[in-house]
């Protein structure tokens, strides 16, 4: 339940471009991989969202699974979004795998990799 709630909070922060929440929910070691193969660190990822370079209009998650392993959680889901990326409106449907790690009692996104379905 805790991991599910954290994932939901993360998705809402993406839609709301909430830099404060994104900072709180991501690990300093974040590796954020896109389906294109591009990889971003925490600063790059949050910077694009906060600047408005990427604007998530809607995000829907389906087929989510969560597997716990010690202080880590592996989350997989289908990510469906309408977004504006550098001025281009896109409809995206991709697979996502996220690795969350419990750090100082809080779940932090350590790694995320998107892939084409």
C-alpha positions in Angstrom: 0.0 0.0 0.0 2.8 2.4 0.9 4.6 1.8 -2.5 1.3 2.2 -4.4 0.6 5.5 -2.6 4.1 6.7 -3.4 3.8 5.8 -7.1 0.4 7.6 -7.2 2.0 10.7 -5.6 4.8 10.6 -8.1 2.4 10.4 -11.1 0.4 13.4 -9.7 3.6 15.3 -9.2 4.5 14.7 -12.9 1.1 16.0 -14.1 1.3 19.0 -11.7 5.0 19.7 -12.5 5.5 19.7 -8.7 9.2 20.2 -8.3 9.1 20.0 -4.5 7.4 16.6 -4.5 9.6 15.2 -7.4 12.7 16.3 -5.4 11.3 14.5 -2.3 10.4 11.3 -4.1 13.6 10.8 -6.1 17.0 9.5 -4.9 20.1 11.6 -5.5 21.4 8.7 -7.6 18.4 8.6 -9.9 18.8 7.0 -13.3 15.8 7.9 -15.4 15.6 6.1 -18.7 13.3 6.9 -21.6 11.9 4.6 -24.2 14.1 6.4 -26.8 17.2 5.2 -24.9 17.9 8.7 -23.5 19.0 8.7 -19.8 18.7 11.5 -17.3 20.0 12.1 -13.8 17.9 13.6 -11.1 18.8 17.2 -12.0 18.1 16.8 -15.7 14.8 14.9 -15.1 13.4 17.4 -12.6 14.7 20.3 -14.6 12.8 19.4 -17.8 9.5 18.9 -15.8 9.9 22.1 -13.7 10.9 24.2 -16.7 7.8 23.2 -18.7 9.9 21.6 -21.4 7.8 18.5 -20.8 4.2 19.0 -19.8 2.2 15.9 -18.9 -1.4 16.8 -19.6 -2.8 13.3 -18.5 -1.2 10.1 -17.3 -3.0 6.8 -16.8 -1.4 3.7 -15.3 -2.6 0.2 -16.0 -1.5 -3.4 -15.3 0.7 -2.3 -12.3 2.6 -4.9 -10.4 4.7 -4.4 -7.3 7.3 -6.9 -6.0 9.0 -6.2 -2.7 12.6 -7.3 -2.0 14.1 -6.2 1.3 14.4 -2.4 1.1 13.5 -2.2 -2.6 10.4 -2.4 -4.6 10.1 -3.2 -8.3 7.1 -1.6 -10.0 6.0 -2.4 -13.5 3.1 -0.8 -15.4 1.8 0.4 -18.7 2.1 4.2 -18.9 -0.4 6.0 -21.1 0.0 9.8 -21.4 -0.9 12.8 -23.4 2.0 15.2 -23.2 3.7 18.2 -24.8 7.4 17.7 -25.3 9.3 20.7 -26.6 6.2 22.1 -28.2 5.1 18.8 -29.8 1.8 17.1 -28.6 2.3 13.4 -28.2 0.2 10.4 -27.2 2.4 7.9 -25.5 1.8 4.2 -24.5 4.9 2.6 -23.1 6.0 0.0 -20.6 7.8 1.2 -17.5 9.9 -0.5 -14.8 10.8 1.5 -11.7 13.0 0.6 -8.8 12.1 2.2 -5.5 14.4 2.0 -2.5 13.6 2.8 1.1 16.0 5.5 2.3 15.8 6.9 5.8 12.3 5.4 6.1 10.9 6.9 2.9 10.5 5.4 -0.6 12.7 7.1 -3.2 12.8 6.4 -6.9 16.2 5.0 -7.7 15.8 3.9 -11.3 13.2 4.0 -14.0 13.4 2.5 -17.5 10.7 2.9 -20.1 10.4 0.7 -23.1 8.3 0.4 -26.3 5.5 -2.0 -26.2 
